[in-house]
Structures are given as structure tokens and as C-alpha cells.
Amino acid sequence: MNSNERNKITAECETDSLTVIREVVDVRAAGAEVDVVVNALEIEADGEVLEEVEVEVHVRLTDGRLPRAKRYIIKVDTQKLVTEHSHMTGQAILTLAGNVPPKNHKLTQLFRDHEPKSIGLDEAVDFCAPGVECFVTLPLEQVAGDAAPRREFELPSADHRLLDLTKCVWETVLDGKTQWLFINKFPIPSGYNVSEAVVALQIPGGYPGAQIDMACFSPALVLSAGRSIANLSNQAIAGRPFQCWSRHRTAVSAWRSGIDNITTHLAYVTSWLEKEAVGQ
């Protein structure tokens, strides 16, 4: 660390004395071409200071703020990273996780009991705030020219986390008032004209209680064996042509509220494709 400038401000707050310490932290990541200097903010208060707190674990034990600690363990994707700072910017978190340059990555904060939140590069994150769980990153790959993946409506945090952990490029798109999830480079089983496609799922307003039905593909799928595929239709979704498969759940495979989600439906979609490829 090249520099460490502290300005302390003490304020009386009922029974606690709080000390706010502003620091300039020189964050250096292995392989980074440039040094990234970010602002961190530490808050000290009277009382016990723990040696180490794992944020994702501790948040499940309390509804309030996390206790003060000398070190905080934060989870970014699958990595568990240690920091001495209770507050860091989005840029600092991405750099600590090795996602450099930070401007080429999207950082999302996940919470225990409410929707995910996108974190800007210069936005400060308080690891001790109630409900904070972990973070997921997404490379800002090119989609439709130079545009970043669209986020026109929010998914439940569990789906957001699972989709980000797969590292797939996904988008939430509004076509009028209809919500669609686009998943790019979705793997298509052998036996078709392509090995991957964009799959579009219509996300109903009552999801996850309400079921996801059917699936649409772009480009259109054709069997290598030359057999026709029944119950198909063509549909333009957000200006893009898709081939929609009319496949519906039966009483045996009915939607299980609280269990089924986007991930389980995608597994269901893959099973349709595999059965169709072998003529079942």
C-alpha cells in the first residue's frame, strides 16, 4: 500500500461514540495493467471487535448489522475473499476478485430478503448492512453490437445468482408488457442443425409462483435426420424472430411452487430437445 491518509471525525450518538475514518486505499491486483486507487470507509464504534466475520454466513444468523471485525470475508461468485475494510467501492471489489479492468465487468449485490442490486464502479458497498449476502460478476461481453446485456426487469435473487454463476450471457427484455428472459449460447443437444442457440422464456407476472411454459429458439431448430418437428410456431419477440415449441406440463410434471424455477425449467426444455432428437 503506497498511501494511507486518515481523517477522523468523532460524533456522539446516544450511548455510542462513532469514529468515521476515510482512507485512500491502493488496490493492486495480480495481472492488472494499472493501479486502481479507490476510496474505502471504515466505521469504528465502542464495543467488541471480532477477529473475522464471514458476511454470507453471519447474515443468516441476524436481521441487524454485522458486528465490527478486523477482517471481513466476502463471497464474489465462488471466491471467498478477505478484506480489512467494511466498506468498498464496486471497483475495489471487482479488482480484489481479479475482474480487471473493472469497467469491463458488471457487479451485482445479492441480498437475503429482497431483489438484487447493480453496483456502480464508484458506488460504496457496506458489507455490514442488514441482509447483505454475496456478489456475482458478469463480463460485459458484446451482445447485439456494442450493447451490454439488457436488464429491463428484475428476476428473483435466486435466479439471478444461478444465471450469473453459469457465466452465460442473459438478458431480461420487455416486449410491450410481456417479460422475456433471453439466454444466449444455450447448448443444443446433438441431432440438430446448430450446437447452441438463444432460448427465450416468457416470465409470467406471478413468477415464481406462476409457472413458466414452453420455450422459443433463435435460430430455428431443424433435425439433422430430416424429420419434421410437430407443434411449432414462429413469433417475433422484441423484434427478433423465434421458433416457439408448444410443449406443456402434464399432471405428472406440474409446476411445483417453491421448487421449480428458471433452472429446473431449462432442464425440462433440454429433455424435450433430447427426446425429439431420438424420435420419442
Secondary structure, DSSP 8 states (H G I E B T S, - for coil): ------EEEEEEETTEEEEEEEEEEEE--TT-SS-EEEEEEEEEESS--EEEEEHHHHTTT-SS----EEEEEEEETTEEEEES-SEEEHHHHHHHTT--SGGGEEEEEEESSS--EEE-TT-EEETTSTTEEEEEEEE----STT----BSS---HHHHHHHHHTT--EEEEEETTEEEEEEEEEE--TTBS-SEEEEEEE--TTTTTS----EEEES---BTT----SSEEEEEETTEEEEEE-----STT---TTT--HHHHHHHHHHHHHHHHTT-
